[in-house]
Amino acid sequence: MHKLGLYGLSPRVFAELETAQQGKCAICSGLPTSGQHLHIDHDHINGIVRGLLCRRCNSGLSMFRDNLDTLQNAVDYLTRNQRIAGRVIAHCPSDHPAQTLPTA
């Protein structure tokens, strides 16, 4: 299930970490979906375990290569584009129907 030895964790320490996080992802606070488990997140430079993450959050950090500048750029991008006053650039019909946002 988990690669505890790879991260230097005993089953007891893993269980304590899981309990401290109430069985939830340290980023999104979501519970693992059925058949899934929390993943051990660690710093790829120094190897220190940071916490337990769901598959999506763990993959997301990996995609951003744990780079704080790139992650902040992503936050800034989402914040900047959260509300585009009065127009829709495009929409993904599989996610949500197009909406024209009110002018602020």
BAFI-3210 file (N, C-alpha, C; in Angstrom, 3 decimals, decimal comma, padded with zeros to 6 digits):
// residues 104
n [1|2|3|4|5|6|7|8|9|10|11|12|13|14|15|16|17|18|19|20|21|22|23|24|25|26|27|28|29|30|31|32|33|34|35|36|37|38|39|40|41|42|43|44|45|46|47|48|49|50|51|52|53|54|55|56|57|58|59|60|61|62|63|64|65|66|67|68|69|70|71|72|73|74|75|76|77|78|79|80|81|82|83|84|85|86|87|88|89|90|91|92|93|94|95|96|97|98|99|100|101|102|103|104]
n.u [000,836|001,603|004,754|006,380|008,944|010,616|010,355|011,207|009,372|007,614|004,936|003,462|004,146|003,170|000,430|-000,025|000,414|-001,614|-003,830|-003,465|-004,060|-006,677|-007,355|-007,529|-006,636|-003,786|-003,818|-006,284|-008,162|-009,801|-011,284|-009,837|-010,919|-013,061|-011,278|-008,890|-005,955|-004,224|-001,342|002,153|003,748|006,731|009,655|011,506|014,099|015,377|014,298|012,574|009,593|006,488|003,738|000,492|-001,188|-003,957|-004,410|-004,774|-003,862|-001,238|-000,235|-000,596|001,225|003,531|003,436|003,925|006,467|007,155|007,738|007,732|007,484|006,311|003,933|002,793|002,468|000,488|-001,635|-001,957|-002,734|-005,187|-006,635|-006,638|-008,106|-010,501|-012,883|-014,085|-015,082|-018,221|-017,869|-017,289|-014,612|-014,191|-015,635|-015,727|-017,733|-018,137|-017,633|-019,025|-021,912|-021,718|-021,346|-022,213|-020,522|-021,477|-020,922|-018,621]
n.v [-001,195|001,496|003,083|003,028|002,536|003,644|006,326|006,514|006,114|004,634|002,249|003,120|005,867|006,803|006,307|008,067|010,518|010,443|010,447|012,946|014,575|014,034|012,023|013,276|015,035|017,124|019,450|019,948|019,103|016,990|013,711|010,521|008,937|006,092|003,093|004,379|005,917|008,067|009,814|009,834|012,791|014,435|016,528|016,991|017,771|017,755|015,471|015,399|014,452|015,937|015,745|014,176|013,558|013,710|011,870|013,633|016,186|015,548|014,802|017,233|018,978|017,718|018,114|020,820|020,800|021,296|023,976|027,042|029,629|029,119|027,903|030,083|031,798|030,373|030,596|033,378|033,647|032,213|033,790|036,264|035,659|034,804|036,243|037,553|040,427|040,842|039,283|036,258|034,255|031,663|028,419|025,252|022,855|020,371|020,722|023,031|024,986|027,801|031,028|034,380|036,722|039,069|042,596|044,100]
n.w [000,000|001,078|000,667|003,051|004,196|002,296|002,767|005,328|007,346|010,019|010,440|012,680|012,942|010,504|010,899|013,023|011,756|009,862|011,589|012,827|010,677|010,408|008,645|006,231|003,191|003,226|001,764|000,212|002,000|001,516|001,700|000,961|-002,045|-002,588|-002,396|-002,703|-001,221|001,102|000,019|000,671|001,041|000,194|000,483|-002,362|-002,469|000,096|001,202|003,374|004,979|004,384|004,705|004,263|001,252|-001,063|-004,137|-006,330|-005,377|-004,705|-007,205|-008,499|-007,162|-007,952|-010,732|-010,826|-010,023|-007,374|-007,224|-005,827|-006,946|-009,448|-008,610|-007,252|-009,407|-010,725|-008,886|-008,956|-011,653|-011,683|-009,884|-011,187|-013,449|-012,517|-012,544|-015,355|-016,492|-017,940|-020,278|-022,128|-022,832|-023,820|-023,415|-021,742|-022,712|-021,546|-018,891|-017,736|-018,567|-020,799|-019,392|-019,076|-017,315|-014,850|-015,136|-013,010]
ca.u [000,000|002,455|006,189|006,792|010,389|011,248|010,301|011,682|008,229|007,099|003,468|002,952|004,291|002,214|-000,905|-000,106|000,285|-002,970|-004,743|-003,294|-004,734|-008,055|-007,554|-007,803|-005,529|-003,246|-004,041|-007,693|-008,971|-010,695|-011,025|-009,537|-012,076|-013,116|-010,185|-007,689|-005,342|-003,415|000,032|003,173|004,384|008,040|010,473|012,383|015,480|015,958|013,704|011,741|008,161|005,716|002,379|-000,226|-001,996|-004,750|-003,717|-004,807|-002,978|000,129|000,123|-000,520|002,519|004,557|003,381|004,546|007,841|007,310|008,322|006,846|007,219|005,358|002,655|002,237|002,007|-000,786|-002,629|-002,199|-003,470|-006,572|-007,245|-006,808|-009,093|-011,682|-014,042|-013,819|-016,296|-019,064|-017,609|-016,795|-013,619|-014,579|-016,022|-015,617|-019,102|-018,203|-017,551|-020,104|-022,426|-021,157|-022,046|-021,681|-020,386|-021,929|-019,895|-018,464]
ca.v [000,000|002,671|002,822|003,660|002,429|004,574|007,658|006,435|006,142|003,377|002,250|003,907|007,287|007,073|006,354|009,313|011,607|010,327|010,880|014,390|015,207|013,520|011,181|014,150|015,619|018,331|020,618|020,203|018,601|015,937|012,330|009,700|008,276|004,652|002,341|005,213|006,201|009,280|009,612|010,486|013,895|014,772|017,503|016,242|018,225|017,278|014,191|015,498|014,221|017,143|015,402|013,207|014,228|012,887|011,638|014,840|017,233|015,046|014,915|018,661|019,495|017,116|018,788|022,132|020,517|021,893|025,300|028,038|030,725|028,643|027,742|031,426|032,273|029,697|031,249|034,708|033,436|031,867|034,961|037,288|035,222|034,276|036,974|038,369|041,252|041,058|038,528|034,889|034,003|030,346|027,541|023,819|022,394|019,180|021,127|023,930|025,788|029,153|032,052|035,730|037,231|040,460|043,618|044,447]
ca.w [000,000|001,164|000,641|004,299|004,356|001,357|003,371|006,699|008,258|010,555|010,377|013,792|012,621|009,431|011,516|013,792|010,789|009,307|012,646|012,989|009,538|010,436|007,468|005,086|002,436|003,871|000,911|-000,113|003,121|001,048|002,089|-000,210|-002,630|-002,361|-003,010|-002,737|000,068|001,105|-000,429|001,479|000,323|000,753|-000,224|-003,263|-002,289|001,352|001,571|004,569|004,788|004,697|005,104|003,437|000,238|-001,975|-005,408|-007,171|-004,850|-004,823|-008,627|-008,816|-006,701|-008,819|-012,028|-010,657|-009,581|-006,040|-007,410|-005,212|-007,879|-010,452|-007,927|-007,012|-010,711|-010,993|-008,019|-009,526|-012,901|-011,352|-009,262|-012,226|-014,433|-011,846|-013,046|-016,534|-016,513|-019,094|-021,504|-022,034|-023,875|-024,335|-022,322|-021,969|-022,493|-020,708|-017,490|-017,343|-019,678|-020,883|-018,628|-019,177|-015,975|-014,737|-015,018|-011,588]
c.u [000,875|003,909|006,807|008,305|011,146|011,331|010,761|010,573|007,894|005,580|002,849|003,017|003,336|000,811|-001,079|-000,291|-001,121|-004,017|-004,677|-003,998|-006,190|-008,376|-007,774|-006,511|-005,091|-003,470|-005,530|-008,662|-009,978|-010,296|-010,681|-010,815|-011,972|-011,993|-008,880|-007,142|-004,586|-001,977|000,994|003,851|005,704|008,742|011,493|013,838|016,089|015,350|012,786|010,267|007,409|004,315|001,802|-001,172|-002,840|-003,979|-003,664|-003,840|-001,512|000,618|000,280|000,799|003,640|004,600|004,028|005,984|008,167|007,904|007,351|006,520|006,173|003,975|002,008|001,739|000,664|-001,903|-002,984|-003,035|-004,940|-007,310|-007,583|-007,949|-010,365|-012,953|-013,607|-015,096|-016,949|-018,780|-017,129|-015,815|-013,972|-015,030|-015,863|-016,988|-019,198|-018,139|-018,778|-020,637|-021,818|-022,012|-021,386|-021,674|-020,830|-020,744|-019,843|-018,587]
c.v [001,251|002,230|003,471|003,669|003,400|005,972|007,661|006,501|004,744|003,410|003,095|005,402|007,677|007,223|007,631|010,513|011,628|010,804|012,395|015,159|014,765|012,706|011,953|014,629|016,926|019,589|020,900|019,774|017,537|014,578|011,532|009,042|006,774|003,937|003,117|005,371|007,518|008,924|010,390|011,545|014,220|015,799|016,734|016,680|017,638|015,979|014,228|015,321|015,456|016,824|014,362|013,959|013,231|012,781|012,902|015,911|016,806|015,164|016,375|019,269|018,972|017,809|020,162|022,031|021,179|023,301|026,362|029,193|030,318|028,449|029,097|032,034|031,650|030,312|032,626|034,618|033,143|033,047|036,018|036,924|034,661|034,955|037,869|039,149|041,307|040,240|037,120|034,697|032,699|029,524|026,100|023,225|021,144|019,521|021,924|024,644|027,173|030,117|033,382|036,296|038,685|041,409|044,079|045,913]
c.w [000,000|001,117|001,878|004,463|003,469|001,950|004,823|007,733|008,751|010,391|011,495|013,473|011,495|010,014|012,328|012,870|010,197|010,327|012,831|011,878|009,434|009,186|006,188|004,430|003,099|003,031|000,729|000,981|002,705|001,598|000,837|-000,738|-002,394|-003,112|-003,095|-001,323|-000,029|000,742|000,464|000,612|001,005|-000,123|-001,068|-003,158|-001,026|001,861|002,782|004,213|005,256|005,193|004,169|002,511|-000,529|-003,299|-006,257|-006,686|-004,958|-006,265|-009,026|-008,392|-007,589|-010,173|-011,980|-010,136|-008,234|-006,090|-006,906|-006,142|-008,918|-009,825|-007,655|-008,312|-011,065|-010,156|-008,575|-010,798|-012,613|-010,740|-010,301|-013,171|-013,821|-012,339|-014,195|-016,800|-017,881|-020,339|-021,177|-023,168|-024,592|-023,142|-022,736|-021,684|-021,621|-019,231|-017,055|-018,577|-019,644|-020,070|-018,914|-017,775|-015,914|-014,615|-013,573|-011,350]
res [m|h|k|l|g|l|y|g|l|s|p|r|v|f|a|e|l|e|t|a|q|q|g|k|c|a|i|c|s|g|l|p|t|s|g|q|h|l|h|i|d|h|d|h|i|n|g|i|v|r|g|l|l|c|r|r|c|n|s|g|l|s|m|f|r|d|n|l|d|t|l|q|n|a|v|d|y|l|t|r|n|q|r|i|a|g|r|v|i|a|h|c|p|s|d|h|p|a|q|t|l|p|t|a]
***
